[in-house]
Amino acid sequence: MVAKDAYTASELADVLGVSRQAVDARAKRESWESRPRQGRGGGKEWLVASMPVATREAIAAAMMRQDAPPAAVPAVSAPAPAAPASPLATLTEHQRETALARLAFVREIERTSAVVGKEGAIRNLLKAASEGTLAPRLAELIPVANDRYGDGSSRPVGLSRRRLYEWCSKFTADGERGLAPQHKGRDMHVPAWAPGFLAIWQ
């Protein structure tokens, strides 16, 4: 589900796993505001800003359980110009793998911030990770993104509020390259999940 400032009853019913009637009843009970829906079919959309915090967090939590939708691939009508070199091109595979995993969490925070704000997005991300309800693609990237935060033992290391804020700050300051660890690690092969990840998160 894409983060927006307003949703139809059908969209909310799908993400929350309830009926449209339940959404309409909740909207009436909580006095949500609406606006006319643009485009074919008409109808109305419920404004996220008019919803109580608890409702917005329920929507964000449901989004955390879903993988982000894949990016649309535009039709090609003419030969595309050569793509600029990736900012990660000069890094080792280990650094690129870690940076891309961290980028996934930054993008997820950005995606759900539209609903509950940055702090709420991070709080819901941590809650989903601790409860085991995080989207599988993200859950698998936690140990990859943590990298140097591990202590060398077999004990799993999770996410933390400080770490997520740090990744967001580094991405804002230096882009994808800022998410790479300073140490190069072993120069390993391209991870199997990288092509699919790039199609979704970049």
SEZAVEX-516809 format. One record per residue (C-alpha): residue number from 1; residue in one letter; x, y, z. Coordinates in steps of 0.1 Angstrom, whole numbers, plus 5000, padded with zeros to 4 digits. Example, Ala and Ser with C-alpha at 12.3 -4.5 7.8 and 13.67 -1.06 7.14 Angstrom:
BEGIN
     n   res      u      v      w
     1     a   5123   4955   5078
     2     s   5137   4989   5071
***
This chain:
BEGIN
     n   res      u      v      w
     1     m   5000   5000   5000
     2     v   5014   5034   4990
     3     a   5014   5061   5017
     4     k   4991   5090   5008
     5     d   4973   5118   5026
     6     a   4939   5102   5019
     7     y   4924   5067   5012
     8     t   4892   5053   4999
     9     a   4871   5030   5022
    10     s   4881   5001   5000
    11     e   4918   5008   5003
    12     l   4915   5010   5041
    13     a   4894   4979   5043
    14     d   4921   4960   5024
    15     v   4950   4971   5045
    16     l   4932   4968   5078
    17     g   4916   4935   5070
    18     v   4880   4947   5077
    19     s   4849   4953   5057
    20     r   4840   4986   5040
    21     q   4811   4989   5063
    22     a   4834   4986   5093
    23     v   4856   5014   5078
    24     d   4825   5036   5072
    25     a   4813   5030   5108
    26     r   4847   5039   5122
    27     a   4848   5070   5101
    28     k   4815   5081   5114
    29     r   4824   5072   5150
    30     e   4857   5091   5149
    31     s   4844   5120   5128
    32     w   4869   5116   5099
    33     e   4869   5143   5072
    34     s   4866   5134   5035
    35     r   4872   5150   5001
    36     p   4858   5141   4967
    37     r   4878   5114   4950
    38     q   4894   5124   4917
    39     g   4892   5103   4886
    40     r   4870   5075   4873
    41     g   4843   5063   4897
    42     g   4841   5094   4919
    43     g   4832   5087   4955
    44     k   4853   5101   4984
    45     e   4885   5097   5002
    46     w   4891   5098   5039
    47     l   4917   5123   5051
    48     v   4945   5108   5072
    49     a   4951   5141   5090
    50     s   4916   5140   5104
    51     m   4920   5105   5119
    52     p   4929   5099   5156
    53     v   4965   5089   5163
    54     a   4955   5054   5172
    55     t   4938   5049   5138
    56     r   4968   5063   5119
    57     e   4991   5041   5138
    58     a   4969   5011   5130
    59     i   4972   5019   5093
    60     a   5010   5024   5096
    61     a   5014   4991   5114
    62     a   4994   4973   5087
    63     m   5016   4988   5061
    64     m   5047   4975   5079
    65     r   5034   4940   5074
    66     q   5033   4945   5037
    67     d   5062   4948   5013
    68     a   5063   4981   4994
    69     p   5048   4979   4959
    70     p   5073   4975   4931
    71     a   5082   5006   4912
    72     a   5064   5011   4879
    73     v   5085   5004   4848
    74     p   5080   5032   4822
    75     a   5074   5023   4786
    76     v   5105   5029   4764
    77     s   5098   5048   4733
    78     a   5134   5057   4724
    79     p   5169   5045   4734
    80     a   5176   5056   4770
    81     p   5207   5077   4777
    82     a   5235   5060   4796
    83     a   5227   5058   4833
    84     p   5251   5077   4856
    85     a   5274   5056   4877
    86     s   5260   5044   4909
    87     p   5272   5062   4940
    88     l   5280   5028   4954
    89     a   5300   5016   4924
    90     t   5334   5021   4940
    91     l   5325   5003   4972
    92     t   5331   4966   4980
    93     e   5303   4942   4977
    94     h   5301   4940   5015
    95     q   5297   4978   5017
    96     r   5271   4979   4990
    97     e   5251   4950   5005
    98     t   5250   4968   5039
    99     a   5242   5002   5024
   100     l   5213   4988   5003
   101     a   5199   4969   5033
   102     r   5199   5001   5054
   103     l   5184   5020   5025
   104     a   5154   4996   5026
   105     f   5147   5007   5062
   106     v   5151   5044   5054
   107     r   5126   5041   5025
   108     e   5102   5022   5047
   109     i   5103   5050   5073
   110     e   5097   5075   5045
   111     r   5068   5055   5032
   112     t   5049   5054   5065
   113     s   5059   5088   5077
   114     a   5032   5102   5055
   115     v   5007   5085   5078
   116     v   5021   5089   5113
   117     g   5052   5111   5110
   118     k   5088   5101   5113
   119     e   5088   5093   5150
   120     g   5056   5072   5146
   121     a   5070   5054   5116
   122     i   5102   5044   5135
   123     r   5081   5034   5166
   124     n   5059   5012   5144
   125     l   5089   4997   5126
   126     l   5105   4987   5159
   127     k   5073   4973   5172
   128     a   5067   4952   5141
   129     a   5103   4939   5142
   130     s   5100   4929   5179
   131     e   5066   4912   5174
   132     g   5077   4894   5143
   133     t   5051   4911   5121
   134     l   5075   4930   5098
   135     a   5073   4923   5061
   136     p   5095   4893   5053
   137     r   5117   4912   5029
   138     l   5126   4937   5056
   139     a   5129   4911   5084
   140     e   5155   4893   5063
   141     l   5176   4925   5059
   142     i   5179   4932   5096
   143     p   5212   4913   5102
   144     v   5226   4926   5069
   145     a   5218   4962   5078
   146     n   5232   4959   5113
   147     d   5267   4948   5101
   148     r   5291   4963   5126
   149     y   5265   4965   5153
   150     g   5269   4927   5159
   151     d   5292   4915   5187
   152     g   5307   4886   5168
   153     s   5285   4860   5186
   154     s   5255   4841   5173
   155     r   5232   4862   5194
   156     p   5209   4881   5169
   157     v   5210   4919   5170
   158     g   5178   4937   5163
   159     l   5169   4973   5154
   160     s   5170   5003   5177
   161     r   5155   5038   5175
   162     r   5190   5054   5176
   163     r   5202   5032   5148
   164     l   5173   5040   5125
   165     y   5176   5077   5131
   166     e   5213   5075   5124
   167     w   5206   5058   5090
   168     c   5180   5084   5081
   169     s   5205   5112   5090
   170     k   5233   5097   5070
   171     f   5211   5092   5040
   172     t   5199   5128   5042
   173     a   5235   5141   5044
   174     d   5253   5118   5020
   175     g   5228   5098   5001
   176     e   5232   5060   4996
   177     r   5270   5062   5000
   178     g   5265   5076   5035
   179     l   5248   5043   5045
   180     a   5279   5022   5037
   181     p   5301   5010   5066
   182     q   5336   5024   5068
   183     h   5353   4991   5070
   184     k   5353   4972   5037
   185     g   5348   4937   5049
   186     r   5353   4908   5025
   187     d   5346   4915   4989
   188     m   5319   4890   4983
   189     h   5295   4882   4954
   190     v   5265   4902   4947
   191     p   5237   4891   4971
   192     a   5209   4871   4955
   193     w   5182   4896   4967
   194     a   5199   4927   4953
   195     p   5182   4928   4918
   196     g   5147   4924   4933
   197     f   5155   4950   4960
   198     l   5167   4976   4935
   199     a   5135   4972   4915
   200     i   5115   4980   4946
   201     w   5134   5004   4967
   202     q   5154   5026   4943
***
